[in-house]
Amino acid sequence: MSLIPATILTGFLGSGKTTLLKRVLSEAHGQKIAIIENEFGEENIDNDILLTGSKEQIIQMSNGCICCTIREDLREALQLLAAKKRQGLLDFDRVVIETTGLADPGPVAQTFFMDDEIAESYLLDSILTLVDAKHAQQQLDDRQEARRQVGFADQIFLSKTDLVSAQATRELMHRLQHMNPRAPQKAVHFGDVALSEVFDLRGFNLNAKLDIDPDFLKEDGHDEHAGHEHQHGEHCDHPSHQGGHHHAHDDDVKSFVFRSNRAFDADKLEDFLGAVVNIYGPRMLRYKGVLFMQGTDRKVIFQGVHQLMGSDLGPAWGEHETPCSKMVFIGIDLPRDIFLQGMEQSLV
């Protein structure tokens, strides 16, 4: 049986997760989707769809979708769904996990890596984060969960942009980009978003298709700073970055980038990353890159979540391509200098 793709849908309370889900569930797209609501006694996807009461409630819907509310362990729910699918009791093509608005998506993502049985049945596709444009600045200021949800995202959907000015939307997008430069942002209206933008994004697949897109890290159009000394966000004095109230926000979730045209020594890099993950793992939300490694003519695709990391061989470097490494770290108060220096010292 081929692996079942899984998508984690996260976002702060009121950001529109339920609206998006209802749309996904009600649209005639020919896909059978199992929705897992990882809720803790909060309101469910409208009670007319879901009945609650028992620990696990599985409801088969008219368009072939399934809803499963869990009050206990996500792992058990995933195992249960996979077992029922294998036995032919349930038919579905993919799983969407909606986390509670106060959840940190990290442990949910880790479930797919740490548990062999889950890893043999599922493939984590991506983490989607919904951000409420009207309330986001305040939520990001006040709640670390909201900042973490942005840091984990593979794709960010902005809801309620019609309720704020274009300027406010731009400022919010700018702030989100500093927190997580690798997640594309898109404004959506009432959860009206094409399914091609929700599924099969391959945000987590460690395979050849997962090259970092060329615009990933064009730092606000200042791509001439190819060295890794200059990153916007912390010590930024570009005129274009003055004014605007995003400078008032000193978010603890920040990103920085390492780049180099020199090859990495695999052993040194492994030792260094092992050491920092040991110390800072819980604060390292996502780290991801395409690396130039000594001893192979292929790109090495690398990524991690918290303490878990993995790498995979990607395609060969093109003949007109200069091999180089680009790695982004997204985390909570990570010591940028220690990371950049350690990466530098891991080069050949």
C-alpha positions as a Markdown table, in Angstrom:
| # | Residue | x | y | z |
|---|---|---|---|---|
| 1 | Met | 0.0 | 0.0 | 0.0 |
| 2 | Ser | 1.5 | 3.4 | -0.9 |
| 3 | Leu | 2.0 | 5.9 | 1.8 |
| 4 | Ile | -0.9 | 8.1 | 2.8 |
| 5 | Pro | -0.1 | 11.8 | 2.4 |
| 6 | Ala | -0.8 | 13.9 | 5.6 |
| 7 | Thr | -1.2 | 17.6 | 5.9 |
| 8 | Ile | -1.1 | 19.5 | 9.2 |
| 9 | Leu | -3.4 | 22.5 | 9.4 |
| 10 | Thr | -2.6 | 25.0 | 12.1 |
| 11 | Gly | -3.4 | 28.6 | 12.9 |
| 12 | Phe | -4.4 | 30.6 | 15.9 |
| 13 | Leu | -8.0 | 30.6 | 17.2 |
| 14 | Gly | -10.4 | 32.3 | 14.8 |
| 15 | Ser | -8.0 | 32.3 | 11.8 |
| 16 | Gly | -10.3 | 30.3 | 9.6 |
| 17 | Lys | -9.2 | 26.7 | 9.8 |
| 18 | Thr | -12.7 | 25.4 | 10.1 |
| 19 | Thr | -13.9 | 27.5 | 7.1 |
| 20 | Leu | -11.0 | 26.1 | 5.0 |
| 21 | Leu | -11.7 | 22.6 | 6.2 |
| 22 | Lys | -15.4 | 22.8 | 5.5 |
| 23 | Arg | -14.6 | 23.9 | 2.0 |
| 24 | Val | -12.2 | 21.0 | 1.5 |
| 25 | Leu | -14.8 | 18.6 | 2.8 |
| 26 | Ser | -17.7 | 19.9 | 0.8 |
| 27 | Glu | -16.1 | 20.4 | -2.5 |
| 28 | Ala | -16.6 | 17.8 | -5.2 |
| 29 | His | -12.9 | 17.2 | -5.9 |
| 30 | Gly | -13.1 | 13.4 | -6.2 |
| 31 | Gln | -10.6 | 12.9 | -3.3 |
| 32 | Lys | -11.6 | 11.1 | -0.2 |
| 33 | Ile | -10.1 | 12.9 | 2.8 |
| 34 | Ala | -9.9 | 11.9 | 6.4 |
| 35 | Ile | -9.9 | 14.8 | 8.8 |
| 36 | Ile | -8.5 | 14.3 | 12.2 |
| 37 | Glu | -9.5 | 17.0 | 14.7 |
| 38 | Asn | -6.8 | 17.1 | 17.3 |
| 39 | Glu | -8.9 | 19.1 | 19.7 |
| 40 | Phe | -9.1 | 19.3 | 23.5 |
| 41 | Gly | -12.7 | 19.8 | 24.3 |
| 42 | Glu | -12.9 | 22.9 | 22.1 |
| 43 | Glu | -15.7 | 23.5 | 19.6 |
| 44 | Asn | -15.5 | 21.0 | 16.7 |
| 45 | Ile | -16.1 | 21.4 | 13.0 |
| 46 | Asp | -19.7 | 22.5 | 13.5 |
| 47 | Asn | -21.6 | 20.1 | 15.5 |
| 48 | Asp | -24.0 | 19.3 | 12.7 |
| 49 | Ile | -21.1 | 17.5 | 11.0 |
| 50 | Leu | -19.6 | 15.9 | 14.0 |
| 51 | Leu | -21.1 | 14.3 | 17.0 |
| 52 | Thr | -19.0 | 14.0 | 20.1 |
| 53 | Gly | -19.2 | 11.9 | 23.1 |
| 54 | Ser | -16.8 | 9.0 | 22.8 |
| 55 | Lys | -13.0 | 9.3 | 22.8 |
| 56 | Glu | -13.0 | 8.7 | 19.1 |
| 57 | Gln | -15.8 | 9.4 | 16.7 |
| 58 | Ile | -15.5 | 8.5 | 13.0 |
| 59 | Ile | -18.1 | 9.9 | 10.7 |
| 60 | Gln | -18.4 | 8.9 | 7.1 |
| 61 | Met | -19.7 | 11.9 | 5.1 |
| 62 | Ser | -21.8 | 12.0 | 1.9 |
| 63 | Asn | -18.9 | 12.9 | -0.4 |
| 64 | Gly | -16.8 | 10.1 | 0.8 |
| 65 | Cys | -14.8 | 12.1 | 3.3 |
| 66 | Ile | -14.3 | 11.0 | 6.9 |
| 67 | Cys | -14.1 | 13.0 | 10.1 |
| 68 | Cys | -12.4 | 11.7 | 13.2 |
| 69 | Thr | -12.4 | 13.6 | 16.4 |
| 70 | Ile | -9.7 | 12.5 | 18.9 |
| 71 | Arg | -9.4 | 13.4 | 22.5 |
| 72 | Glu | -6.4 | 11.2 | 23.2 |
| 73 | Asp | -3.3 | 10.3 | 21.3 |
| 74 | Leu | -2.8 | 11.4 | 17.7 |
| 75 | Arg | -0.6 | 8.3 | 17.1 |
| 76 | Glu | -3.5 | 6.0 | 18.0 |
| 77 | Ala | -5.9 | 7.8 | 15.7 |
| 78 | Leu | -3.5 | 7.6 | 12.8 |
| 79 | Gln | -2.8 | 3.9 | 13.5 |
| 80 | Leu | -6.6 | 3.2 | 13.7 |
| 81 | Leu | -7.3 | 5.0 | 10.4 |
| 82 | Ala | -4.4 | 3.2 | 8.6 |
| 83 | Ala | -5.6 | -0.2 | 10.0 |
| 84 | Lys | -9.2 | 0.4 | 8.9 |
| 85 | Lys | -8.0 | 1.4 | 5.5 |
| 86 | Arg | -5.8 | -1.7 | 5.1 |
| 87 | Gln | -8.8 | -3.9 | 6.2 |
| 88 | Gly | -11.0 | -2.2 | 3.6 |
| 89 | Leu | -13.3 | -0.8 | 6.3 |
| 90 | Leu | -12.5 | 2.9 | 5.4 |
| 91 | Asp | -11.6 | 4.3 | 2.1 |
| 92 | Phe | -9.6 | 7.6 | 2.0 |
| 93 | Asp | -6.8 | 9.1 | 0.0 |
| 94 | Arg | -5.2 | 11.5 | 2.4 |
| 95 | Val | -5.3 | 12.8 | 5.9 |
| 96 | Val | -5.7 | 16.4 | 7.2 |
| 97 | Ile | -4.9 | 17.0 | 10.9 |
| 98 | Glu | -6.4 | 20.1 | 12.3 |
| 99 | Thr | -4.6 | 21.1 | 15.4 |
| 100 | Thr | -6.2 | 23.2 | 18.2 |
| 101 | Gly | -5.6 | 26.9 | 17.8 |
| 102 | Leu | -3.3 | 26.8 | 20.9 |
| 103 | Ala | -1.2 | 23.9 | 19.7 |
| 104 | Asp | 2.5 | 23.8 | 18.8 |
| 105 | Pro | 2.6 | 21.9 | 15.5 |
| 106 | Gly | 6.1 | 20.5 | 16.4 |
| 107 | Pro | 5.1 | 17.4 | 18.3 |
| 108 | Val | 2.4 | 16.7 | 15.7 |
| 109 | Ala | 5.1 | 16.8 | 12.9 |
| 110 | Gln | 7.4 | 14.7 | 15.0 |
| 111 | Thr | 4.9 | 11.9 | 15.3 |
| 112 | Phe | 5.5 | 11.2 | 11.6 |
| 113 | Phe | 9.2 | 10.7 | 12.1 |
| 114 | Met | 9.5 | 9.1 | 15.5 |
| 115 | Asp | 7.1 | 6.3 | 15.2 |
| 116 | Asp | 8.1 | 3.6 | 12.8 |
| 117 | Glu | 4.5 | 2.3 | 12.4 |
| 118 | Ile | 3.3 | 5.8 | 11.5 |
| 119 | Ala | 6.3 | 6.3 | 9.1 |
| 120 | Glu | 5.5 | 3.1 | 7.3 |
| 121 | Ser | 1.9 | 4.2 | 6.6 |
| 122 | Tyr | 2.1 | 8.0 | 6.2 |
| 123 | Leu | 4.1 | 10.6 | 4.4 |
| 124 | Leu | 4.0 | 14.1 | 6.0 |
| 125 | Asp | 3.3 | 16.5 | 3.1 |
| 126 | Ser | 3.3 | 19.9 | 4.7 |
| 127 | Ile | 2.3 | 22.2 | 7.5 |
| 128 | Leu | -0.2 | 24.9 | 6.5 |
| 129 | Thr | -0.6 | 27.9 | 8.8 |
| 130 | Leu | -3.6 | 30.2 | 8.7 |
| 131 | Val | -3.0 | 33.7 | 9.9 |
| 132 | Asp | -5.9 | 36.1 | 10.8 |
| 133 | Ala | -4.8 | 39.4 | 9.2 |
| 134 | Lys | -7.0 | 41.5 | 11.5 |
| 135 | His | -5.7 | 40.1 | 14.8 |
| 136 | Ala | -2.3 | 38.6 | 13.9 |
| 137 | Gln | -0.1 | 41.5 | 15.0 |
| 138 | Gln | -1.5 | 41.4 | 18.5 |
| 139 | Gln | -1.5 | 37.6 | 18.6 |
| 140 | Leu | 2.1 | 37.4 | 17.4 |
| 141 | Asp | 3.0 | 40.0 | 20.1 |
| 142 | Asp | 1.2 | 38.2 | 22.9 |
| 143 | Arg | 1.4 | 34.5 | 22.2 |
| 144 | Gln | 4.4 | 32.3 | 21.5 |
| 145 | Glu | 2.1 | 29.6 | 20.1 |
| 146 | Ala | 1.1 | 31.9 | 17.3 |
| 147 | Arg | 4.8 | 32.7 | 16.5 |
| 148 | Arg | 5.7 | 29.0 | 16.6 |
| 149 | Gln | 2.9 | 28.2 | 14.1 |
| 150 | Val | 4.4 | 30.7 | 11.7 |
| 151 | Gly | 7.9 | 29.3 | 12.2 |
| 152 | Phe | 6.8 | 25.8 | 11.4 |
| 153 | Ala | 4.8 | 26.7 | 8.2 |
| 154 | Asp | 5.5 | 25.4 | 4.7 |
| 155 | Gln | 2.7 | 27.6 | 3.4 |
| 156 | Ile | 1.0 | 30.6 | 5.0 |
| 157 | Phe | -2.6 | 31.6 | 4.2 |
| 158 | Leu | -3.7 | 35.1 | 5.3 |
| 159 | Ser | -7.4 | 35.3 | 6.1 |
| 160 | Lys | -9.5 | 38.4 | 6.7 |
| 161 | Thr | -7.2 | 40.7 | 4.6 |
| 162 | Asp | -10.4 | 42.4 | 3.4 |
| 163 | Leu | -10.9 | 43.7 | 7.0 |
| 164 | Val | -7.5 | 45.5 | 7.1 |
| 165 | Ser | -5.8 | 48.1 | 4.9 |
| 166 | Ala | -3.4 | 47.1 | 2.2 |
| 167 | Gln | -0.6 | 48.8 | 4.2 |
| 168 | Ala | -1.4 | 46.7 | 7.3 |
| 169 | Thr | -1.4 | 43.5 | 5.1 |
| 170 | Arg | 2.0 | 44.5 | 3.7 |
| 171 | Glu | 3.4 | 45.1 | 7.2 |
| 172 | Leu | 2.1 | 41.8 | 8.4 |
| 173 | Met | 3.6 | 39.9 | 5.4 |
| 174 | His | 6.9 | 41.6 | 6.0 |
| 175 | Arg | 6.9 | 40.5 | 9.6 |
| 176 | Leu | 6.0 | 37.0 | 8.7 |
| 177 | Gln | 8.7 | 36.8 | 6.1 |
| 178 | His | 11.3 | 37.7 | 8.8 |
| 179 | Met | 10.0 | 35.0 | 11.0 |
| 180 | Asn | 9.8 | 32.4 | 8.2 |
| 181 | Pro | 11.3 | 33.3 | 4.8 |
| 182 | Arg | 10.8 | 29.8 | 3.4 |
| 183 | Ala | 7.0 | 29.7 | 3.5 |
| 184 | Pro | 5.1 | 31.4 | 0.6 |
| 185 | Gln | 2.3 | 33.6 | 1.7 |
| 186 | Lys | -1.1 | 34.0 | 0.1 |
| 187 | Ala | -4.2 | 35.9 | 1.0 |
| 188 | Val | -7.3 | 33.8 | 0.9 |
| 189 | His | -10.9 | 34.9 | 1.0 |
| 190 | Phe | -13.2 | 32.9 | 3.3 |
| 191 | Gly | -11.1 | 29.8 | 3.0 |
| 192 | Asp | -11.5 | 30.0 | -0.8 |
| 193 | Val | -8.3 | 28.4 | -1.9 |
| 194 | Ala | -7.5 | 26.0 | -4.7 |
| 195 | Leu | -6.9 | 22.5 | -3.5 |
| 196 | Ser | -3.6 | 22.4 | -5.5 |
| 197 | Glu | -2.4 | 25.0 | -3.0 |
| 198 | Val | -3.3 | 22.9 | -0.1 |
| 199 | Phe | -2.2 | 19.3 | -1.0 |
| 200 | Asp | 0.9 | 17.7 | -2.5 |
| 201 | Leu | 3.1 | 20.7 | -1.6 |
| 202 | Arg | 6.0 | 18.4 | -0.7 |
| 203 | Gly | 7.1 | 20.7 | 2.1 |
| 204 | Phe | 8.5 | 17.8 | 4.0 |
| 205 | Asn | 9.5 | 15.3 | 1.3 |
| 206 | Leu | 13.2 | 14.8 | 1.3 |
| 207 | Asn | 13.5 | 14.1 | -2.4 |
| 208 | Ala | 14.7 | 15.5 | -5.7 |
| 209 | Lys | 11.6 | 17.6 | -6.2 |
| 210 | Leu | 12.4 | 19.5 | -3.0 |
| 211 | Asp | 14.9 | 22.0 | -4.3 |
| 212 | Ile | 14.7 | 25.3 | -2.6 |
| 213 | Asp | 12.9 | 27.6 | -4.9 |
| 214 | Pro | 15.1 | 30.2 | -6.6 |
| 215 | Asp | 13.3 | 33.2 | -4.9 |
| 216 | Phe | 13.6 | 31.5 | -1.5 |
| 217 | Leu | 15.8 | 34.0 | 0.5 |
| 218 | Lys | 15.9 | 36.8 | -2.0 |
| 219 | Glu | 16.1 | 39.1 | 1.0 |
| 220 | Asp | 13.6 | 41.8 | 0.1 |
| 221 | Gly | 15.2 | 42.2 | -3.3 |
| 222 | His | 18.7 | 42.7 | -1.8 |
| 223 | Asp | 20.1 | 39.5 | -3.2 |
| 224 | Glu | 23.5 | 41.1 | -3.9 |
| 225 | His | 24.3 | 40.4 | -0.3 |
| 226 | Ala | 25.3 | 36.9 | -1.2 |
| 227 | Gly | 27.5 | 36.6 | 1.9 |
| 228 | His | 25.9 | 35.5 | 5.0 |
| 229 | Glu | 27.0 | 38.5 | 7.0 |
| 230 | His | 23.9 | 40.6 | 6.2 |
| 231 | Gln | 20.5 | 39.4 | 7.0 |
| 232 | His | 17.5 | 41.7 | 7.5 |
| 233 | Gly | 15.7 | 41.4 | 10.7 |
| 234 | Glu | 18.2 | 41.9 | 13.4 |
| 235 | His | 20.6 | 44.7 | 12.5 |
| 236 | Cys | 18.8 | 46.1 | 9.5 |
| 237 | Asp | 19.3 | 49.7 | 8.5 |
| 238 | His | 18.2 | 49.6 | 4.9 |
| 239 | Pro | 16.2 | 52.8 | 4.2 |
| 240 | Ser | 13.4 | 50.6 | 2.8 |
| 241 | His | 13.1 | 49.0 | 6.2 |
| 242 | Gln | 12.8 | 52.2 | 8.2 |
| 243 | Gly | 9.4 | 53.4 | 9.3 |
| 244 | Gly | 6.5 | 51.0 | 9.3 |
| 245 | His | 5.7 | 49.5 | 12.7 |
| 246 | His | 7.2 | 46.1 | 12.1 |
| 247 | His | 10.4 | 47.3 | 13.7 |
| 248 | Ala | 8.6 | 47.6 | 17.0 |
| 249 | His | 8.2 | 43.8 | 17.0 |
| 250 | Asp | 11.2 | 42.0 | 18.3 |
| 251 | Asp | 9.9 | 38.5 | 17.7 |
| 252 | Asp | 11.6 | 35.6 | 19.4 |
| 253 | Val | 10.9 | 33.4 | 16.3 |
| 254 | Lys | 13.4 | 34.6 | 13.8 |
| 255 | Ser | 15.2 | 33.1 | 10.8 |
| 256 | Phe | 18.7 | 33.5 | 9.5 |
| 257 | Val | 20.5 | 32.0 | 6.5 |
| 258 | Phe | 23.9 | 30.4 | 5.9 |
| 259 | Arg | 25.4 | 30.5 | 2.5 |
| 260 | Ser | 28.7 | 29.3 | 1.1 |
| 261 | Asn | 30.3 | 28.3 | -2.1 |
| 262 | Arg | 32.7 | 26.0 | -0.3 |
| 263 | Ala | 31.9 | 22.4 | 0.2 |
| 264 | Phe | 31.0 | 20.9 | 3.6 |
| 265 | Asp | 33.0 | 18.2 | 5.3 |
| 266 | Ala | 30.3 | 15.7 | 6.1 |
| 267 | Asp | 31.8 | 14.5 | 9.4 |
| 268 | Lys | 32.4 | 18.0 | 10.7 |
| 269 | Leu | 28.9 | 19.1 | 9.7 |
| 270 | Glu | 27.3 | 16.1 | 11.4 |
| 271 | Asp | 29.3 | 16.8 | 14.6 |
| 272 | Phe | 28.3 | 20.4 | 14.7 |
| 273 | Leu | 24.6 | 19.9 | 13.9 |
| 274 | Gly | 24.5 | 17.1 | 16.4 |
| 275 | Ala | 25.9 | 19.4 | 19.1 |
| 276 | Val | 23.5 | 22.3 | 18.5 |
| 277 | Val | 20.5 | 20.1 | 18.2 |
| 278 | Asn | 21.5 | 18.6 | 21.5 |
| 279 | Ile | 21.5 | 22.0 | 23.2 |
| 280 | Tyr | 18.9 | 24.1 | 21.2 |
| 281 | Gly | 16.7 | 21.3 | 19.6 |
| 282 | Pro | 13.5 | 22.3 | 21.4 |
| 283 | Arg | 14.0 | 25.9 | 20.1 |
| 284 | Met | 14.9 | 24.9 | 16.5 |
| 285 | Leu | 11.5 | 24.9 | 14.8 |
| 286 | Arg | 12.5 | 24.2 | 11.2 |
| 287 | Tyr | 15.9 | 24.1 | 9.5 |
| 288 | Lys | 16.2 | 23.3 | 5.9 |
| 289 | Gly | 18.6 | 23.6 | 3.0 |
| 290 | Val | 20.3 | 22.5 | -0.1 |
| 291 | Leu | 23.9 | 21.6 | 0.7 |
| 292 | Phe | 27.1 | 21.3 | -1.3 |
| 293 | Met | 29.0 | 18.4 | 0.2 |
| 294 | Gln | 32.5 | 17.1 | -0.5 |
| 295 | Gly | 32.6 | 13.8 | -2.2 |
| 296 | Thr | 29.3 | 13.9 | -4.1 |
| 297 | Asp | 28.3 | 15.7 | -7.4 |
| 298 | Arg | 24.7 | 15.7 | -6.2 |
| 299 | Lys | 22.8 | 18.3 | -4.1 |
| 300 | Val | 22.2 | 17.1 | -0.6 |
| 301 | Ile | 18.7 | 18.1 | 0.6 |
| 302 | Phe | 18.6 | 18.6 | 4.3 |
| 303 | Gln | 16.0 | 19.4 | 6.9 |
| 304 | Gly | 15.0 | 19.0 | 10.5 |
| 305 | Val | 12.2 | 19.7 | 13.0 |
| 306 | His | 13.3 | 20.2 | 16.6 |
| 307 | Gln | 15.8 | 17.4 | 17.5 |
| 308 | Leu | 15.0 | 15.3 | 14.4 |
| 309 | Met | 16.9 | 15.8 | 11.2 |
| 310 | Gly | 17.5 | 13.9 | 7.9 |
| 311 | Ser | 19.2 | 14.3 | 4.6 |
| 312 | Asp | 18.7 | 12.9 | 1.1 |
| 313 | Leu | 20.6 | 13.0 | -2.1 |
| 314 | Gly | 18.9 | 15.3 | -4.6 |
| 315 | Pro | 19.7 | 15.9 | -8.3 |
| 316 | Ala | 23.2 | 16.5 | -9.6 |
| 317 | Trp | 24.4 | 20.0 | -9.8 |
| 318 | Gly | 23.7 | 21.4 | -13.3 |
| 319 | Glu | 26.7 | 22.0 | -15.6 |
| 320 | His | 26.1 | 25.8 | -15.5 |
| 321 | Glu | 25.4 | 25.8 | -11.8 |
| 322 | Thr | 27.9 | 26.8 | -9.3 |
| 323 | Pro | 27.6 | 24.4 | -6.4 |
| 324 | Cys | 26.8 | 26.3 | -3.2 |
| 325 | Ser | 25.0 | 25.7 | 0.1 |
| 326 | Lys | 22.0 | 27.6 | 1.4 |
| 327 | Met | 20.5 | 26.7 | 4.7 |
| 328 | Val | 17.8 | 28.5 | 6.7 |
| 329 | Phe | 17.3 | 28.2 | 10.4 |
| 330 | Ile | 14.0 | 29.2 | 11.9 |
| 331 | Gly | 13.8 | 29.1 | 15.7 |
| 332 | Ile | 13.2 | 30.8 | 19.0 |
| 333 | Asp | 16.0 | 33.0 | 20.2 |
| 334 | Leu | 18.7 | 30.9 | 18.5 |
| 335 | Pro | 22.3 | 32.3 | 18.8 |
| 336 | Arg | 22.8 | 33.3 | 15.2 |
| 337 | Asp | 26.6 | 33.9 | 15.5 |
| 338 | Ile | 27.2 | 30.5 | 17.1 |
| 339 | Phe | 25.3 | 28.8 | 14.3 |
| 340 | Leu | 26.9 | 30.7 | 11.4 |
| 341 | Gln | 30.3 | 30.3 | 12.9 |
| 342 | Gly | 29.8 | 26.6 | 13.4 |
| 343 | Met | 28.6 | 26.1 | 9.9 |
| 344 | Glu | 31.6 | 28.0 | 8.6 |
| 345 | Gln | 33.9 | 25.8 | 10.6 |
| 346 | Ser | 32.3 | 22.7 | 9.1 |
| 347 | Leu | 33.4 | 23.6 | 5.6 |
| 348 | Val | 36.2 | 21.7 | 3.9 |
